[in-house]
Amino acid sequence: MPEQEEFIRFVIPAIKAEYLDENKNFISDIYEEIKELDDIWSEEIPDGNYVRVTFEQELDNAKDIRIYPHIISGNPRIEVYEKDEIPKEKVGKKKGY
């Protein structure tokens, strides 16, 4: 039986989260609502608005990045950007991104 790779699972915590309007103007600080996976959710983020999250470490495509949205209605779209850049990845509607 071939040796199995061992994976170490760790969380890179968010240290800041901002809700921004369609022009990327600050609306509110939502860090307290998103800092833990605890069934406490931020206010609804309408289509065309943004959430900017800053993490304790830089993220890259070598890490398993999971997003847990609370879908209220419609078909939300999640796009991952570097600050002030074009989308790096588009993710469809699934549970436990």
N, C-alpha and C positions, 0 to 999 in steps of 0.2 A: 504494500500500500504506500503510495507516494506521500511524502511529508506534506502536511497542510500548512499553508502560510498562516502565521499568527497575526491577527489584527488587533491593534490597540485602539479602543474607542475612547475618545475624549471630546469634550464640548469646548468650542471656542466661543466664549460668552460675548453677547452683544453688550456694548458699554454706552450706547447712545442710540435713540430712535426718534426720528422726526417725521411728522405727517406734513407733507407739502402739497400746495395746490398745483394746478395744471401749469403754472409758470415757475414752479419750484420755489415759491415763496413759503416761508414757515407759517404753519397754522397752529400746531401744538406739539408738545413733547409727549410721546406715547411710550417712552422707555418702561415706565412702571408696569404698563399693561402687557408688554411683550417679553419682558426679561426672563420669564419662566413659562414652561408648558403646564399651565395650571387652570385652564378653563376660564381665565380672565382675558377678555379681548379688548382691543382698542376700539375707538369709535369706527363707524363704517367709513371705508376709504372709497369714494366714488370713482367710476371709470374716468381716466384721464388725470387722476391725482397720483401722488407718489408717496412712498415711505422710504426714507433714507436711514439705513442702519449702519452704524460703525461697530466693528468687532475688535476684540482685544488683540487679535493677530490678523495679518493680511490673509485673505482667502484666495485660493487658486483652484484650478481644475483637478488637482491631485487630492483634494479633500472631498468627502461626502457631505454636500451641503443640503440640508433638509429644511423645508419651509412648511409650516403648518397653518394654512389659512382657515379662517372661519367663513365659509361660503354662505352668504345670506340669500342671494338670488342671482340669476343670470349665469353667464359663463365668464368668470373672471380670468384675466390673463396676467401672468407673472413674467416680468422681464427683468433680468439681472444686468445691472450697469455698474461700471466703475463711475465714480463721481464725474459728472459733466461729460460722459462719453456715450456712445451708441450702445445698444444692447449687446451683451456677450452671449446670452443664452436665452431662449424662449422656452417656457415650460407650459405644457397643456394642463387641463383640469384633471387632477388626480388627487387622491387622498394621500397624505404623507409624502410630499415631494422629496 
